[in-house]
Amino acid sequence: MKKIAYLGIDYHLNSLTIAVMLDGENKFYDLIHLRNEDKVIRKYMKKLSDTFELKACYEASCNGYSFQRKMTSWG
């Protein structure tokens, strides 16, 4: 069973900032700033999902909703 990683995602037109916390931990596992490009985001999410079960929280705006739909379509 994979450990849970919680992702807090701040979504912008040109970039994303992602904070990653592991279940039961008190410190950030990772804090990263990525270009808002599908290839870059998919590569990072794939890296995380190989090791962890991901639970994500993102801003509920028109951009956040489109990002959620995109992430869902990627699996």
All heavy atoms as a GROMACS GRO file, in nm:
protein
  619
    1MET      N    1   0.084  -0.119   0.000
    1MET     CA    2   0.000   0.000   0.000
    1MET      C    3   0.089   0.125   0.000
    1MET      O    4   0.181   0.137   0.079
    1MET     CB    5  -0.090  -0.002   0.122
    1MET     CG    6  -0.186   0.110   0.131
    1MET     SD    7  -0.286   0.083   0.279
    1MET     CE    8  -0.419   0.184   0.249
    2LYS      N    9   0.059   0.215  -0.090
    2LYS     CA   10   0.138   0.338  -0.102
    2LYS      C   11   0.101   0.437   0.007
    2LYS      O   12  -0.015   0.447   0.047
    2LYS     CB   13   0.114   0.403  -0.238
    2LYS     CG   14   0.165   0.325  -0.356
    2LYS     CD   15   0.136   0.402  -0.484
    2LYS     CE   16   0.185   0.330  -0.605
    2LYS     NZ   17   0.155   0.404  -0.728
    3LYS      N   18   0.199   0.511   0.051
    3LYS     CA   19   0.176   0.620   0.145
    3LYS      C   20   0.104   0.733   0.072
    3LYS      O   21   0.125   0.755  -0.048
    3LYS     CB   22   0.311   0.669   0.198
    3LYS     CG   23   0.300   0.761   0.316
    3LYS     CD   24   0.434   0.779   0.384
    3LYS     CE   25   0.412   0.843   0.519
    3LYS     NZ   26   0.533   0.847   0.598
    4ILE      N   27   0.020   0.806   0.143
    4ILE     CA   28  -0.056   0.917   0.083
    4ILE      C   29   0.028   1.044   0.082
    4ILE      O   30   0.089   1.080   0.183
    4ILE     CB   31  -0.188   0.941   0.158
    4ILE    CG1   32  -0.278   0.819   0.148
    4ILE    CG2   33  -0.260   1.065   0.104
    4ILE    CD1   34  -0.404   0.826   0.233
    5ALA      N   35   0.029   1.110  -0.033
    5ALA     CA   36   0.091   1.242  -0.046
    5ALA      C   37  -0.020   1.342  -0.077
    5ALA      O   38  -0.099   1.322  -0.168
    5ALA     CB   39   0.195   1.242  -0.158
    6TYR      N   40  -0.027   1.447   0.003
    6TYR     CA   41  -0.125   1.553  -0.017
    6TYR      C   42  -0.058   1.667  -0.093
    6TYR      O   43   0.049   1.713  -0.056
    6TYR     CB   44  -0.176   1.604   0.118
    6TYR     CG   45  -0.249   1.498   0.196
    6TYR    CD1   46  -0.184   1.427   0.297
    6TYR    CD2   47  -0.382   1.467   0.168
    6TYR    CE1   48  -0.251   1.329   0.369
    6TYR    CE2   49  -0.449   1.369   0.239
    6TYR     CZ   50  -0.383   1.300   0.339
    6TYR     OH   51  -0.448   1.203   0.409
    7LEU      N   52  -0.124   1.710  -0.201
    7LEU     CA   53  -0.070   1.816  -0.286
    7LEU      C   54  -0.158   1.940  -0.275
    7LEU      O   55  -0.279   1.932  -0.295
    7LEU     CB   56  -0.067   1.773  -0.433
    7LEU     CG   57   0.039   1.675  -0.478
    7LEU    CD1   58   0.022   1.541  -0.413
    7LEU    CD2   59   0.036   1.661  -0.626
    8GLY      N   60  -0.099   2.052  -0.244
    8GLY     CA   61  -0.165   2.182  -0.250
    8GLY      C   62  -0.115   2.252  -0.375
    8GLY      O   63   0.006   2.273  -0.389
    9ILE      N   64  -0.205   2.282  -0.467
    9ILE     CA   65  -0.164   2.334  -0.597
    9ILE      C   66  -0.216   2.477  -0.616
    9ILE      O   67  -0.336   2.501  -0.608
    9ILE     CB   68  -0.217   2.244  -0.710
    9ILE    CG1   69  -0.168   2.100  -0.689
    9ILE    CG2   70  -0.176   2.298  -0.846
    9ILE    CD1   71  -0.238   1.998  -0.776
   10ASP      N   72  -0.123   2.568  -0.639
   10ASP     CA   73  -0.157   2.707  -0.671
   10ASP      C   74  -0.139   2.721  -0.822
   10ASP      O   75  -0.027   2.715  -0.873
   10ASP     CB   76  -0.066   2.802  -0.595
   10ASP     CG   77  -0.108   2.947  -0.612
   10ASP    OD1   78  -0.225   2.973  -0.647
   10ASP    OD2   79  -0.022   3.035  -0.591
   11TYR      N   80  -0.249   2.737  -0.893
   11TYR     CA   81  -0.252   2.732  -1.038
   11TYR      C   82  -0.254   2.874  -1.096
   11TYR      O   83  -0.336   2.956  -1.057
   11TYR     CB   84  -0.377   2.657  -1.084
   11TYR     CG   85  -0.386   2.633  -1.232
   11TYR    CD1   86  -0.340   2.516  -1.287
   11TYR    CD2   87  -0.441   2.728  -1.316
   11TYR    CE1   88  -0.348   2.493  -1.423
   11TYR    CE2   89  -0.449   2.708  -1.452
   11TYR     CZ   90  -0.403   2.589  -1.505
   11TYR     OH   91  -0.411   2.568  -1.640
   12HIS      N   92  -0.162   2.900  -1.188
   12HIS     CA   93  -0.157   3.028  -1.260
   12HIS      C   94  -0.147   3.000  -1.410
   12HIS      O   95  -0.116   2.889  -1.451
   12HIS     CB   96  -0.038   3.111  -1.215
   12HIS     CG   97  -0.045   3.151  -1.072
   12HIS    ND1   98  -0.114   3.260  -1.028
   12HIS    CD2   99   0.008   3.093  -0.961
   12HIS    CE1  100  -0.105   3.270  -0.897
   12HIS    NE2  101  -0.031   3.169  -0.854
   13LEU      N  102  -0.171   3.100  -1.488
   13LEU     CA  103  -0.169   3.084  -1.633
   13LEU      C  104  -0.036   3.029  -1.684
   13LEU      O  105  -0.033   2.940  -1.768
   13LEU     CB  106  -0.198   3.219  -1.700
   13LEU     CG  107  -0.205   3.220  -1.852
   13LEU    CD1  108  -0.317   3.128  -1.900
   13LEU    CD2  109  -0.225   3.361  -1.903
   14ASN      N  110   0.076   3.077  -1.630
   14ASN     CA  111   0.208   3.036  -1.679
   14ASN      C  112   0.283   2.941  -1.587
   14ASN      O  113   0.389   2.891  -1.625
   14ASN     CB  114   0.295   3.158  -1.705
   14ASN     CG  115   0.237   3.246  -1.813
   14ASN    OD1  116   0.192   3.198  -1.916
   14ASN    ND2  117   0.233   3.376  -1.788
   15SER      N  118   0.233   2.919  -1.466
   15SER     CA  119   0.308   2.837  -1.371
   15SER      C  120   0.217   2.772  -1.267
   15SER      O  121   0.102   2.811  -1.251
   15SER     CB  122   0.411   2.923  -1.298
   15SER     OG  123   0.346   3.019  -1.218
   16LEU      N  124   0.272   2.673  -1.200
   16LEU     CA  125   0.206   2.606  -1.087
   16LEU      C  126   0.307   2.601  -0.973
   16LEU      O  127   0.426   2.579  -0.997
   16LEU     CB  128   0.169   2.462  -1.119
   16LEU     CG  129   0.041   2.434  -1.193
   16LEU    CD1  130   0.056   2.468  -1.338
   16LEU    CD2  131   0.003   2.290  -1.176
   17THR      N  132   0.260   2.622  -0.853
   17THR     CA  133   0.340   2.596  -0.735
   17THR      C  134   0.272   2.482  -0.662
   17THR      O  135   0.150   2.487  -0.639
   17THR     CB  136   0.350   2.720  -0.645
   17THR    OG1  137   0.406   2.828  -0.722
   17THR    CG2  138   0.437   2.693  -0.524
   18ILE      N  139   0.348   2.378  -0.630
   18ILE     CA  140   0.292   2.259  -0.568
   18ILE      C  141   0.367   2.232  -0.438
   18ILE      O  142   0.489   2.220  -0.437
   18ILE     CB  143   0.303   2.137  -0.661
   18ILE    CG1  144   0.234   2.165  -0.795
   18ILE    CG2  145   0.244   2.013  -0.593
   18ILE    CD1  146   0.253   2.057  -0.898
   19ALA      N  147   0.290   2.222  -0.329
   19ALA     CA  148   0.345   2.183  -0.199
   19ALA      C  149   0.300   2.040  -0.174
   19ALA      O  150   0.183   2.007  -0.190
   19ALA     CB  151   0.292   2.275  -0.090
   20VAL      N  152   0.394   1.955  -0.135
   20VAL     CA  153   0.366   1.813  -0.112
   20VAL      C  154   0.395   1.780   0.034
   20VAL      O  155   0.506   1.804   0.083
   20VAL     CB  156   0.451   1.723  -0.203
   20VAL    CG1  157   0.418   1.576  -0.180
   20VAL    CG2  158   0.433   1.761  -0.349
   21MET      N  159   0.294   1.726   0.101
   21MET     CA  160   0.308   1.679   0.240
   21MET      C  161   0.272   1.531   0.242
   21MET      O  162   0.174   1.491   0.181
   21MET     CB  163   0.214   1.755   0.334
   21MET     CG  164   0.237   1.902   0.346
   21MET     SD  165   0.365   1.953   0.461
   21MET     CE  166   0.317   1.881   0.613
   22LEU      N  167   0.350   1.453   0.314
   22LEU     CA  168   0.321   1.311   0.329
   22LEU      C  169   0.235   1.289   0.453
   22LEU      O  170   0.251   1.359   0.554
   22LEU     CB  171   0.449   1.230   0.339
   22LEU     CG  172   0.545   1.241   0.221
   22LEU    CD1  173   0.666   1.151   0.243
   22LEU    CD2  174   0.475   1.206   0.091
   23ASP      N  175   0.146   1.193   0.444
   23ASP     CA  176   0.057   1.160   0.555
   23ASP      C  177   0.140   1.128   0.680
   23ASP      O  178   0.233   1.047   0.675
   23ASP     CB  179  -0.029   1.040   0.517
   23ASP     CG  180  -0.141   1.015   0.615
   23ASP    OD1  181  -0.194   1.112   0.673
   23ASP    OD2  182  -0.178   0.896   0.634
   24GLY      N  183   0.109   1.195   0.789
   24GLY     CA  184   0.176   1.172   0.916
   24GLY      C  185   0.306   1.247   0.935
   24GLY      O  186   0.370   1.236   1.039
   25GLU      N  187   0.348   1.325   0.836
   25GLU     CA  188   0.473   1.402   0.844
   25GLU      C  189   0.443   1.547   0.879
   25GLU      O  190   0.337   1.599   0.847
   25GLU     CB  191   0.549   1.396   0.712
   25GLU     CG  192   0.585   1.256   0.667
   25GLU     CD  193   0.696   1.193   0.749
   25GLU    OE1  194   0.786   1.267   0.794
   25GLU    OE2  195   0.692   1.070   0.769
   26ASN      N  196   0.539   1.614   0.941
   26ASN     CA  197   0.522   1.755   0.981
   26ASN      C  198   0.594   1.853   0.889
   26ASN      O  199   0.578   1.973   0.903
   26ASN     CB  200   0.572   1.775   1.124
   26ASN     CG  201   0.485   1.704   1.223
   26ASN    OD1  202   0.366   1.690   1.204
   26ASN    ND2  203   0.546   1.656   1.331
   27LYS      N  204   0.678   1.802   0.800
   27LYS     CA  205   0.754   1.889   0.711
   27LYS      C  206   0.717   1.860   0.566
   27LYS      O  207   0.672   1.751   0.534
   27LYS     CB  208   0.904   1.866   0.730
   27LYS     CG  209   0.952   1.904   0.869
   27LYS     CD  210   1.100   1.884   0.881
   27LYS     CE  211   1.146   1.924   1.022
   27LYS     NZ  212   1.288   1.907   1.040
   28PHE      N  213   0.738   1.961   0.481
   28PHE     CA  214   0.710   1.942   0.340
   28PHE      C  215   0.802   1.834   0.283
   28PHE      O  216   0.922   1.833   0.310
   28PHE     CB  217   0.734   2.071   0.260
   28PHE     CG  218   0.628   2.175   0.281
   28PHE    CD1  219   0.655   2.290   0.352
   28PHE    CD2  220   0.501   2.157   0.228
   28PHE    CE1  221   0.558   2.386   0.370
   28PHE    CE2  222   0.403   2.253   0.246
   28PHE     CZ  223   0.432   2.367   0.317
   29TYR      N  224   0.745   1.748   0.201
   29TYR     CA  225   0.824   1.652   0.124
   29TYR      C  226   0.888   1.724   0.006
   29TYR      O  227   1.002   1.699  -0.029
   29TYR     CB  228   0.735   1.538   0.077
   29TYR     CG  229   0.801   1.442  -0.019
   29TYR    CD1  230   0.887   1.343   0.029
   29TYR    CD2  231   0.779   1.451  -0.156
   29TYR    CE1  232   0.949   1.255  -0.057
   29TYR    CE2  233   0.841   1.363  -0.243
   29TYR     CZ  234   0.926   1.265  -0.194
   29TYR     OH  235   0.988   1.178  -0.281
   30ASP      N  236   0.811   1.815  -0.054
   30ASP     CA  237   0.859   1.890  -0.169
   30ASP      C  238   0.780   2.019  -0.183
   30ASP      O  239   0.662   2.025  -0.146
   30ASP     CB  240   0.844   1.807  -0.297
   30ASP     CG  241   0.931   1.854  -0.412
   30ASP    OD1  242   1.019   1.940  -0.390
   30ASP    OD2  243   0.913   1.804  -0.525
   31LEU      N  244   0.842   2.120  -0.233
   31LEU     CA  245   0.778   2.246  -0.269
   31LEU      C  246   0.841   2.288  -0.401
   31LEU      O  247   0.961   2.313  -0.407
   31LEU     CB  248   0.801   2.353  -0.161
   31LEU     CG  249   0.738   2.489  -0.185
   31LEU    CD1  250   0.586   2.478  -0.198
   31LEU    CD2  251   0.773   2.584  -0.072
   32ILE      N  252   0.761   2.288  -0.507
   32ILE     CA  253   0.817   2.304  -0.641
   32ILE      C  254   0.736   2.404  -0.722
   32ILE      O  255   0.614   2.416  -0.705
   32ILE     CB  256   0.826   2.167  -0.713
   32ILE    CG1  257   0.905   2.178  -0.842
   32ILE    CG2  258   0.689   2.107  -0.733
   32ILE    CD1  259   0.947   2.044  -0.900
   33HIS      N  260   0.804   2.475  -0.808
   33HIS     CA  261   0.744   2.572  -0.899
   33HIS      C  262   0.767   2.518  -1.040
   33HIS      O  263   0.882   2.496  -1.079
   33HIS     CB  264   0.812   2.708  -0.880
   33HIS     CG  265   0.749   2.820  -0.954
   33HIS    ND1  266   0.633   2.880  -0.912
   33HIS    CD2  267   0.785   2.883  -1.067
   33HIS    CE1  268   0.601   2.975  -0.998
   33HIS    NE2  269   0.693   2.979  -1.093
   34LEU      N  270   0.659   2.491  -1.114
   34LEU     CA  271   0.668   2.433  -1.247
   34LEU      C  272   0.610   2.526  -1.353
   34LEU      O  273   0.517   2.602  -1.323
   34LEU     CB  274   0.589   2.300  -1.254
   34LEU     CG  275   0.628   2.189  -1.160
   34LEU    CD1  276   0.528   2.074  -1.173
   34LEU    CD2  277   0.768   2.141  -1.189
   35ARG      N  278   0.663   2.516  -1.475
   35ARG     CA  279   0.599   2.583  -1.588
   35ARG      C  280   0.463   2.517  -1.611
   35ARG      O  281   0.448   2.395  -1.596
   35ARG     CB  282   0.684   2.568  -1.714
   35ARG     CG  283   0.811   2.648  -1.713
   35ARG     CD  284   0.885   2.640  -1.846
   35ARG     NE  285   0.889   2.508  -1.907
   35ARG     CZ  286   0.982   2.415  -1.884
   35ARG    NH1  287   1.080   2.440  -1.799
   35ARG    NH2  288   0.978   2.299  -1.944
   36ASN      N  289   0.365   2.594  -1.649
   36ASN     CA  290   0.232   2.539  -1.676
   36ASN      C  291   0.230   2.481  -1.818
   36ASN      O  292   0.172   2.538  -1.909
   36ASN     CB  293   0.124   2.645  -1.658
   36ASN     CG  294  -0.014   2.587  -1.662
   36ASN    OD1  295  -0.031   2.468  -1.684
   36ASN    ND2  296  -0.113   2.670  -1.639
   37GLU      N  297   0.297   2.369  -1.833
   37GLU     CA  298   0.303   2.296  -1.959
   37GLU      C  299   0.268   2.151  -1.929
   37GLU      O  300   0.325   2.091  -1.836
   37GLU     CB  301   0.441   2.306  -2.022
   37GLU     CG  302   0.481   2.447  -2.060
   37GLU     CD  303   0.624   2.457  -2.110
   37GLU    OE1  304   0.690   2.353  -2.127
   37GLU    OE2  305   0.670   2.571  -2.132
   38ASP      N  306   0.178   2.094  -2.007
   38ASP     CA  307   0.131   1.958  -1.981
   38ASP      C  308   0.245   1.858  -1.964
   38ASP      O  309   0.243   1.776  -1.872
   38ASP     CB  310   0.037   1.910  -2.091
   38ASP     CG  311  -0.098   1.981  -2.087
   38ASP    OD1  312  -0.123   2.060  -1.994
   38ASP    OD2  313  -0.179   1.954  -2.177
   39LYS      N  314   0.344   1.864  -2.050
   39LYS     CA  315   0.455   1.768  -2.045
   39LYS      C  316   0.528   1.775  -1.912
   39LYS      O  317   0.561   1.673  -1.851
   39LYS     CB  318   0.551   1.793  -2.161
   39LYS     CG  319   0.666   1.698  -2.169
   39LYS     CD  320   0.754   1.727  -2.289
   39LYS     CE  321   0.873   1.634  -2.294
   39LYS     NZ  322   0.960   1.660  -2.408
   40VAL      N  323   0.554   1.896  -1.864
   40VAL     CA  324   0.626   1.917  -1.739
   40VAL      C  325   0.541   1.868  -1.620
   40VAL      O  326   0.591   1.798  -1.531
   40VAL     CB  327   0.662   2.066  -1.722
   40VAL    CG1  328   0.722   2.094  -1.586
   40VAL    CG2  329   0.755   2.111  -1.833
   41ILE      N  330   0.414   1.903  -1.619
   41ILE     CA  331   0.325   1.865  -1.510
   41ILE      C  332   0.307   1.714  -1.505
   41ILE      O  333   0.315   1.652  -1.399
   41ILE     CB  334   0.188   1.936  -1.524
   41ILE    CG1  335   0.206   2.087  -1.517
   41ILE    CG2  336   0.093   1.888  -1.416
   41ILE    CD1  337   0.086   2.166  -1.564
   42ARG      N  338   0.283   1.653  -1.620
   42ARG     CA  339   0.263   1.507  -1.626
   42ARG      C  340   0.387   1.433  -1.576
   42ARG      O  341   0.375   1.334  -1.503
   42ARG     CB  342   0.231   1.462  -1.767
   42ARG     CG  343   0.090   1.498  -1.810
   42ARG     CD  344   0.062   1.446  -1.946
   42ARG     NE  345   0.028   1.305  -1.933
   42ARG     CZ  346  -0.050   1.239  -2.016
   42ARG    NH1  347  -0.100   1.299  -2.120
   42ARG    NH2  348  -0.077   1.114  -1.996
   43LYS      N  349   0.504   1.479  -1.614
   43LYS     CA  350   0.628   1.414  -1.571
   43LYS      C  351   0.641   1.418  -1.418
   43LYS      O  352   0.675   1.318  -1.355
   43LYS     CB  353   0.749   1.481  -1.636
   43LYS     CG  354   0.880   1.418  -1.600
   43LYS     CD  355   0.996   1.488  -1.671
   43LYS     CE  356   1.129   1.426  -1.631
   43LYS     NZ  357   1.241   1.493  -1.696
   44TYR      N  358   0.612   1.533  -1.358
   44TYR     CA  359   0.623   1.546  -1.213
   44TYR      C  360   0.517   1.461  -1.142
   44TYR      O  361   0.547   1.391  -1.045
   44TYR     CB  362   0.611   1.694  -1.172
   44TYR     CG  363   0.627   1.712  -1.023
   44TYR    CD1  364   0.751   1.695  -0.963
   44TYR    CD2  365   0.519   1.743  -0.943
   44TYR    CE1  366   0.766   1.710  -0.826
   44TYR    CE2  367   0.533   1.758  -0.806
   44TYR     CZ  368   0.657   1.741  -0.748
   44TYR     OH  369   0.672   1.755  -0.613
   45MET      N  370   0.394   1.465  -1.191
   45MET     CA  371   0.287   1.386  -1.129
   45MET      C  372   0.314   1.236  -1.142
   45MET      O  373   0.286   1.159  -1.051
   45MET     CB  374   0.151   1.421  -1.190
   45MET     CG  375   0.105   1.561  -1.160
   45MET     SD  376   0.088   1.588  -0.982
   45MET     CE  377   0.044   1.760  -0.982
   46LYS      N  378   0.369   1.194  -1.255
   46LYS     CA  379   0.403   1.053  -1.275
   46LYS      C  380   0.508   1.010  -1.174
   46LYS      O  381   0.499   0.903  -1.113
   46LYS     CB  382   0.452   1.033  -1.419
   46LYS     CG  383   0.511   0.898  -1.447
   46LYS     CD  384   0.403   0.792  -1.460
   46LYS     CE  385   0.462   0.662  -1.513
   46LYS     NZ  386   0.454   0.553  -1.419
   47LYS      N  387   0.608   1.095  -1.155
   47LYS     CA  388   0.714   1.066  -1.058
   47LYS      C  389   0.655   1.047  -0.918
   47LYS      O  390   0.689   0.951  -0.848
   47LYS     CB  391   0.816   1.180  -1.059
   47LYS     CG  392   0.925   1.169  -0.957
   47LYS     CD  393   1.014   1.292  -0.961
   47LYS     CE  394   1.088   1.308  -0.830
   47LYS     NZ  395   1.155   1.436  -0.820
   48LEU      N  396   0.566   1.136  -0.879
   48LEU     CA  397   0.504   1.125  -0.747
   48LEU      C  398   0.413   1.002  -0.737
   48LEU      O  399   0.416   0.929  -0.638
   48LEU     CB  400   0.422   1.250  -0.716
   48LEU     CG  401   0.496   1.376  -0.680
   48LEU    CD1  402   0.397   1.490  -0.657
   48LEU    CD2  403   0.584   1.357  -0.558
   49SER      N  404   0.331   0.979  -0.840
   49SER     CA  405   0.232   0.872  -0.833
   49SER      C  406   0.296   0.733  -0.840
   49SER      O  407   0.234   0.635  -0.800
   49SER     CB  408   0.126   0.887  -0.942
   49SER     OG  409   0.183   0.871  -1.070
   50ASP      N  410   0.419   0.723  -0.888
   50ASP     CA  411   0.489   0.595  -0.885
   50ASP      C  412   0.518   0.552  -0.741
   50ASP      O  413   0.525   0.432  -0.712
   50ASP     CB  414   0.621   0.603  -0.963
   50ASP     CG  415   0.600   0.601  -1.113
   50ASP    OD1  416   0.488   0.569  -1.159
   50ASP    OD2  417   0.697   0.634  -1.186
   51THR      N  418   0.534   0.649  -0.653
   51THR     CA  419   0.570   0.621  -0.513
   51THR      C  420   0.453   0.639  -0.416
   51THR      O  421   0.443   0.566  -0.318
   51THR     CB  422   0.686   0.714  -0.470
   51THR    OG1  423   0.792   0.701  -0.564
   51THR    CG2  424   0.736   0.680  -0.332
   52PHE      N  425   0.366   0.735  -0.444
   52PHE     CA  426   0.260   0.773  -0.350
   52PHE      C  427   0.122   0.767  -0.411
   52PHE      O  428   0.107   0.779  -0.533
   52PHE     CB  429   0.283   0.917  -0.300
   52PHE     CG  430   0.418   0.942  -0.241
   52PHE    CD1  431   0.512   1.018  -0.308
   52PHE    CD2  432   0.452   0.889  -0.118
   52PHE    CE1  433   0.637   1.042  -0.256
   52PHE    CE2  434   0.578   0.911  -0.063
   52PHE     CZ  435   0.671   0.988  -0.132
   53GLU      N  436   0.022   0.752  -0.325
   53GLU     CA  437  -0.117   0.775  -0.365
   53GLU      C  438  -0.139   0.925  -0.349
   53GLU      O  439  -0.114   0.981  -0.242
   53GLU     CB  440  -0.213   0.698  -0.275
   53GLU     CG  441  -0.357   0.722  -0.306
   53GLU     CD  442  -0.452   0.653  -0.210
   53GLU    OE1  443  -0.410   0.561  -0.139
   53GLU    OE2  444  -0.569   0.693  -0.206
   54LEU      N  445  -0.187   0.990  -0.455
   54LEU     CA  446  -0.198   1.136  -0.453
   54LEU      C  447  -0.338   1.183  -0.419
   54LEU      O  448  -0.436   1.131  -0.470
   54LEU     CB  449  -0.158   1.194  -0.589
   54LEU     CG  450  -0.020   1.155  -0.642
   54LEU    CD1  451   0.005   1.222  -0.776
   54LEU    CD2  452   0.089   1.189  -0.543
   55LYS      N  453  -0.344   1.283  -0.333
   55LYS     CA  454  -0.467   1.354  -0.300
   55LYS      C  455  -0.437   1.502  -0.321
   55LYS      O  456  -0.346   1.557  -0.259
   55LYS     CB  457  -0.507   1.332  -0.154
   55LYS     CG  458  -0.523   1.187  -0.112
   55LYS     CD  459  -0.653   1.133  -0.159
   55LYS     CE  460  -0.668   0.990  -0.107
   55LYS     NZ  461  -0.790   0.930  -0.145
   56ALA      N  462  -0.511   1.565  -0.412
   56ALA     CA  463  -0.479   1.702  -0.449
   56ALA      C  464  -0.588   1.801  -0.411
   56ALA      O  465  -0.706   1.768  -0.415
   56ALA     CB  466  -0.454   1.710  -0.600
   57CYS      N  467  -0.546   1.920  -0.376
   57CYS     CA  468  -0.635   2.032  -0.348
   57CYS      C  469  -0.586   2.147  -0.435
   57CYS      O  470  -0.467   2.176  -0.442
   57CYS     CB  471  -0.625   2.069  -0.200
   57CYS     SG  472  -0.725   2.210  -0.156
   58TYR      N  473  -0.680   2.213  -0.504
   58TYR     CA  474  -0.644   2.320  -0.595
   58TYR      C  475  -0.746   2.431  -0.579
   58TYR      O  476  -0.853   2.410  -0.520
   58TYR     CB  477  -0.644   2.269  -0.740
   58TYR     CG  478  -0.774   2.204  -0.777
   58TYR    CD1  479  -0.877   2.278  -0.834
   58TYR    CD2  480  -0.799   2.071  -0.747
   58TYR    CE1  481  -1.000   2.220  -0.862
   58TYR    CE2  482  -0.921   2.013  -0.775
   58TYR     CZ  483  -1.020   2.087  -0.832
   58TYR     OH  484  -1.142   2.030  -0.859
   59GLU      N  485  -0.714   2.546  -0.631
   59GLU     CA  486  -0.806   2.659  -0.618
   59GLU      C  487  -0.931   2.636  -0.703
   59GLU      O  488  -0.924   2.583  -0.813
   59GLU     CB  489  -0.737   2.788  -0.657
   59GLU     CG  490  -0.688   2.791  -0.800
   59GLU     CD  491  -0.610   2.916  -0.831
   59GLU    OE1  492  -0.668   3.025  -0.823
   59GLU    OE2  493  -0.492   2.902  -0.865
   60ALA      N  494  -1.044   2.675  -0.649
   60ALA     CA  495  -1.172   2.655  -0.718
   60ALA      C  496  -1.206   2.779  -0.801
   60ALA      O  497  -1.290   2.859  -0.765
   60ALA     CB  498  -1.282   2.626  -0.617
   61SER      N  499  -1.136   2.792  -0.912
   61SER     CA  500  -1.164   2.901  -1.005
   61SER      C  501  -1.185   2.838  -1.142
   61SER      O  502  -1.175   2.718  -1.158
   61SER     CB  503  -1.046   2.998  -1.010
   61SER     OG  504  -0.934   2.935  -1.068
   62CYS      N  505  -1.212   2.919  -1.241
   62CYS     CA  506  -1.230   2.863  -1.375
   62CYS      C  507  -1.102   2.790  -1.419
   62CYS      O  508  -1.109   2.685  -1.482
   62CYS     CB  509  -1.269   2.970  -1.475
   62CYS     SG  510  -1.151   3.105  -1.489
   63ASN      N  511  -0.986   2.842  -1.384
   63ASN     CA  512  -0.861   2.774  -1.416
   63ASN      C  513  -0.844   2.646  -1.335
   63ASN      O  514  -0.797   2.545  -1.386
   63ASN     CB  515  -0.740   2.865  -1.392
   63ASN     CG  516  -0.734   2.978  -1.490
   63ASN    OD1  517  -0.779   2.967  -1.602
   63ASN    ND2  518  -0.677   3.089  -1.448
   64GLY      N  519  -0.880   2.650  -1.209
   64GLY     CA  520  -0.870   2.532  -1.124
   64GLY      C  521  -0.957   2.419  -1.173
   64GLY      O  522  -0.917   2.302  -1.173
   65TYR      N  523  -1.078   2.451  -1.216
   65TYR     CA  524  -1.168   2.348  -1.266
   65TYR      C  525  -1.116   2.285  -1.394
   65TYR      O  526  -1.121   2.164  -1.412
   65TYR     CB  527  -1.309   2.404  -1.288
   65TYR     CG  528  -1.381   2.437  -1.161
   65TYR    CD1  529  -1.441   2.561  -1.144
   65TYR    CD2  530  -1.389   2.347  -1.056
   65TYR    CE1  531  -1.508   2.593  -1.027
   65TYR    CE2  532  -1.455   2.378  -0.938
   65TYR     CZ  533  -1.515   2.502  -0.925
   65TYR     OH  534  -1.580   2.533  -0.809
   66SER      N  535  -1.063   2.364  -1.484
   66SER     CA  536  -1.008   2.307  -1.607
   66SER      C  537  -0.885   2.223  -1.577
   66SER      O  538  -0.864   2.118  -1.639
   66SER     CB  539  -0.976   2.416  -1.709
   66SER     OG  540  -0.878   2.504  -1.660
   67PHE      N  541  -0.806   2.264  -1.480
   67PHE     CA  542  -0.690   2.186  -1.438
   67PHE      C  543  -0.735   2.052  -1.380
   67PHE      O  544  -0.678   1.947  -1.411
   67PHE     CB  545  -0.608   2.264  -1.336
   67PHE     CG  546  -0.489   2.190  -1.284
   67PHE    CD1  547  -0.382   2.161  -1.367
   67PHE    CD2  548  -0.484   2.147  -1.152
   67PHE    CE1  549  -0.271   2.093  -1.319
   67PHE    CE2  550  -0.374   2.078  -1.104
   67PHE     CZ  551  -0.268   2.052  -1.187
   68GLN      N  552  -0.838   2.053  -1.298
   68GLN     CA  553  -0.890   1.929  -1.240
   68GLN      C  554  -0.939   1.834  -1.348
   68GLN      O  555  -0.911   1.714  -1.344
   68GLN     CB  556  -1.003   1.960  -1.140
   68GLN     CG  557  -1.055   1.841  -1.065
   68GLN     CD  558  -1.162   1.762  -1.137
   68GLN    OE1  559  -1.231   1.811  -1.226
   68GLN    NE2  560  -1.176   1.637  -1.101
   69ARG      N  561  -1.009   1.884  -1.446
   69ARG     CA  562  -1.056   1.799  -1.556
   69ARG      C  563  -0.939   1.740  -1.633
   69ARG      O  564  -0.942   1.623  -1.672
   69ARG     CB  565  -1.150   1.876  -1.646
   69ARG     CG  566  -1.287   1.903  -1.583
   69ARG     CD  567  -1.386   1.959  -1.683
   69ARG     NE  568  -1.352   2.092  -1.729
   69ARG     CZ  569  -1.387   2.205  -1.668
   69ARG    NH1  570  -1.459   2.201  -1.558
   69ARG    NH2  571  -1.353   2.322  -1.718
   70LYS      N  572  -0.837   1.819  -1.654
   70LYS     CA  573  -0.718   1.771  -1.725
   70LYS      C  574  -0.649   1.660  -1.644
   70LYS      O  575  -0.616   1.555  -1.698
   70LYS     CB  576  -0.620   1.887  -1.747
   70LYS     CG  577  -0.496   1.848  -1.823
   70LYS     CD  578  -0.391   1.957  -1.831
   70LYS     CE  579  -0.444   2.091  -1.870
   70LYS     NZ  580  -0.339   2.192  -1.892
   71MET      N  581  -0.632   1.682  -1.513
   71MET     CA  582  -0.569   1.581  -1.429
   71MET      C  583  -0.650   1.452  -1.426
   71MET      O  584  -0.594   1.343  -1.432
   71MET     CB  585  -0.552   1.636  -1.286
   71MET     CG  586  -0.458   1.752  -1.275
   71MET     SD  587  -0.287   1.709  -1.307
   71MET     CE  588  -0.255   1.608  -1.168
   72THR      N  589  -0.781   1.464  -1.421
   72THR     CA  590  -0.868   1.346  -1.421
   72THR      C  591  -0.853   1.268  -1.552
   72THR      O  592  -0.845   1.146  -1.552
   72THR     CB  593  -1.015   1.386  -1.399
   72THR    OG1  594  -1.026   1.452  -1.272
   72THR    CG2  595  -1.106   1.266  -1.401
   73SER      N  596  -0.845   1.338  -1.663
   73SER     CA  597  -0.831   1.271  -1.793
   73SER      C  598  -0.697   1.198  -1.804
   73SER      O  599  -0.686   1.100  -1.876
   73SER     CB  600  -0.848   1.371  -1.908
   73SER     OG  601  -0.734   1.453  -1.920
   74TRP      N  602  -0.595   1.244  -1.730
   74TRP     CA  603  -0.465   1.178  -1.731
   74TRP      C  604  -0.463   1.054  -1.641
   74TRP      O  605  -0.372   0.975  -1.647
   74TRP     CB  606  -0.356   1.272  -1.683
   74TRP     CG  607  -0.326   1.386  -1.775
   74TRP    CD1  608  -0.364   1.400  -1.905
   74TRP    CD2  609  -0.251   1.502  -1.742
   74TRP    NE1  610  -0.318   1.520  -1.955
   74TRP    CE2  611  -0.248   1.585  -1.856
   74TRP    CE3  612  -0.187   1.547  -1.627
   74TRP    CZ2  613  -0.183   1.707  -1.861
   74TRP    CZ3  614  -0.122   1.668  -1.631
   74TRP    CH2  615  -0.120   1.748  -1.746
   75GLY      N  616  -0.565   1.042  -1.555
   75GLY     CA  617  -0.570   0.927  -1.464
   75GLY      C  618  -0.501   0.958  -1.335
   75GLY      O  619  -0.467   0.880  -1.257
   0.00000   0.00000   0.00000
